[in-house]
Amino acid sequence: MTNTPERSAARPSAEPGTAIHFGPFVLDAGAFSLRRDGQLVKLERRPMELLLLLAASSGRLVTRDQIVERLWGSQIHVEIDMGIHTAIRKLRRALGDSRGCIETVAGKGYRFMPSLCPSGNSHLPSDPASARSRRVIAVLPFDILSPSASDAYIADGLTDETIASLGRIDPDRLAVIGRMSAIAARSMAWPLDAIGRELGADYIVEGSVRIENERLRVTCKLIDAADQRQIWAQSLDAEPSSLLAFQRELATTIAAQIHLQLDEGRTDVLRRRQTDNPAAYDQFLRGRHLLYQHTAATNKRALECFQQATACDPSYALAWAGTSETLACSPINSDLPAGAIAAPARAAAARALAADPDLAEAQTAMGFVQFWLDWDWKEAERSFRRATETDPNYPAAHRMLGIALSHLGHHVEAHEAFTQARILDPFHALIHALSAFVAFQARDYSTALGHARHAIVVDPNFWIGRFQLAQILAETGEVGQAIEILEKMCRFPSCNSKVLALQGYLLAVSGKTEAARSRLADLAERARAGFVPPYACALIHLGLNDAEAALAALRTALEVRDVNLVFLPHDPKWDRLRSDPRFAELIAQCAFEKTNSRPVRLRAVNG
């Protein structure tokens, strides 16, 4: 039956035999179907079960436990977090809205708000996928078929640029899955229909690259994810220098195949995105391939490649942004002093913006410098917002916006930014690890634990995910388990000062003072060979309850602009010093909020 006006005022029911009307949708529990403006919406069993459960409690919270019981029952072997997120993601896409009518209640569950669902359209096109507000496309990593493994950077670069270009085509009508999720899906060796289901994609792009005897052969196919039907295919057989022209045409050709029209402004944006110089393009692809490997050695080589790219083309905005990103990342992950790289990182970001102010990567690079090196969080927030407005399909911009908002104390907005980043790149371990971090800063430890564990499921070897899990467990009373996680991390040569410092701090607070002092000795030994952030020693002194030594180390950290000081305002570990006026004065001297003198808010957020 249909809802009468009197019934619609009450909460809708999803019992068998009823039909629920909301917006352009009709949910028929008896027929186990969802229709939009009379047209059937394809929805798998679990997302449909989830919609029925949410609709039955319209306006009220549906807990994660209730969802687990309805969707999986006693199948406790299922990785619950990923399963719930996947079902929610598919349901949101079916309803044509990434957040609106299904509200996330952080750490608790979800709430169905039918009045916020998108409005109807009486002129639906024949393509069922277009019944949603946006179509979704996934670009799988191009296979490298060359005899030489050194040519892998070309396949990676072609994949990345296709993703980035498609993301700028028409963000209102086309969503593009992030590169890390596409890589993860490909690594699972799933069939194409499974990849489509897991990523919520309507279309899949796949291709291959072969270079042999100084000839380049690229093939590319566009596939309908629902039935694996090949919609279009194209190939290039030419000299490697022809790759740049081929890549430029690729995104616009794919857009035409899925019936998206480009206006002159968008065509110009895509044209300006890349250089006209094939040699500069080649060096840029090499640099980005190296940067993604996230080691000190590959970062150094990446910087050299980006610098060669800008030497070939001084107006190459993407290469300047890559230069800035490589420099600015080094103090965070590789224990390098910020003072030596701040000026060149800032200058490179400025060159990128001067060359192309509409480039999201350039705006993000400047925001990165403003946040980590300039400590101007309000300006960083503005830069990241401009990046998300310029390219709503760029996950890194949403991720960094969430980080800036978290540090400014805007925890609800930070959660929303990371929700969007996870929608765009759902299998990216870094996004899940940093989702854990912003929940940790908001003192929402339950949500933080879920995100950290999800990051480790996505990538069991990812150090940031394990680091976040350890510090969250410690705050929830599982100090022993946290120390055990860190002990295993310390066995790897890549172990950095953050891991040693957190382990030393936890050893100290658990009464193992000699072991904690041993970690201080380890840091001192490292300092003889290179730079060690003073913040690391300060944290261990804090655990040893030596406020004088901790404050002295923090003052040294301020003198050298130690990037780790950005954690002071919100990290609960420093709560024991918050009543000390010397600690408050040190934070004030950092001037993190240069254009806003409001006191830092320290409040838990559960929504």
Salt bridges, closest charged atoms under 4 A:
GLU44 OE2 - LYS90 NZ 3.26
GLU44 OE1 - ARG197 NE 3.94
GLU49 OE1 - ARG70 NE 2.85
ASP81 OD1 - ARG64 NH2 2.13
GLU103 OE2 - ARG111 NH1 3.13
ASP127 OD2 - ARG135 NH1 3.98
ASP156 OD2 - HIS289 ND1 2.63
ASP160 OD1 - ARG179 NE 2.74
ASP160 OD2 - ARG288 NE 3.69
GLU161 OE1 - ARG273 NE 2.95
GLU161 OE2 - ARG288 NH2 2.84
ASP170 OD2 - ARG173 NE 2.70
ASP193 OD2 - ARG197 NH1 3.50
ASP202 OD2 - ARG132 NH2 2.29
GLU206 OE1 - ARG186 NH2 3.23
GLU206 OE2 - LYS221 NZ 3.51
GLU212 OE1 - ARG210 NH1 3.64
ASP224 OD2 - ARG229 NH2 3.33
ASP227 OD2 - ARG229 NE 3.72
ASP237 OD1 - ARG215 NH2 3.86
ASP237 OD2 - ARG217 NH1 3.50
ASP268 OD1 - ARG271 NH2 2.78
ASP268 OD2 - ARG272 NE 3.00
ASP276 OD1 - ARG248 NH2 2.77
ASP282 OD2 - ARG286 NE 2.81
ASP356 OD1 - ARG272 NH1 2.86
ASP358 OD2 - ARG272 NH2 3.43
GLU361 OE2 - ARG273 NH2 2.90
ASP374 OD1 - ARG346 NH2 2.55
GLU379 OE2 - ARG382 NH1 2.57
GLU381 OE1 - LYS378 NZ 3.22
GLU381 OE2 - ARG385 NE 2.99
GLU413 OE1 - ARG385 NH2 3.09
ASP425 OD2 - HIS428 ND1 3.31
GLU484 OE2 - LYS488 NZ 3.96
GLU487 OE1 - ARG519 NH2 3.96
ASP522 OD2 - ARG519 NH1 2.44
GLU525 OE1 - ARG528 NH2 2.64
GLU548 OE2 - ARG582 NH1 2.81
ASP571 OD2 - LYS573 NZ 2.98
ASP575 OD2 - ARG443 NH1 3.05
ASP575 OD1 - ARG578 NE 2.71
ASP580 OD2 - ARG582 NH2 2.79
GLU593 OE1 - ARG598 NH2 3.81
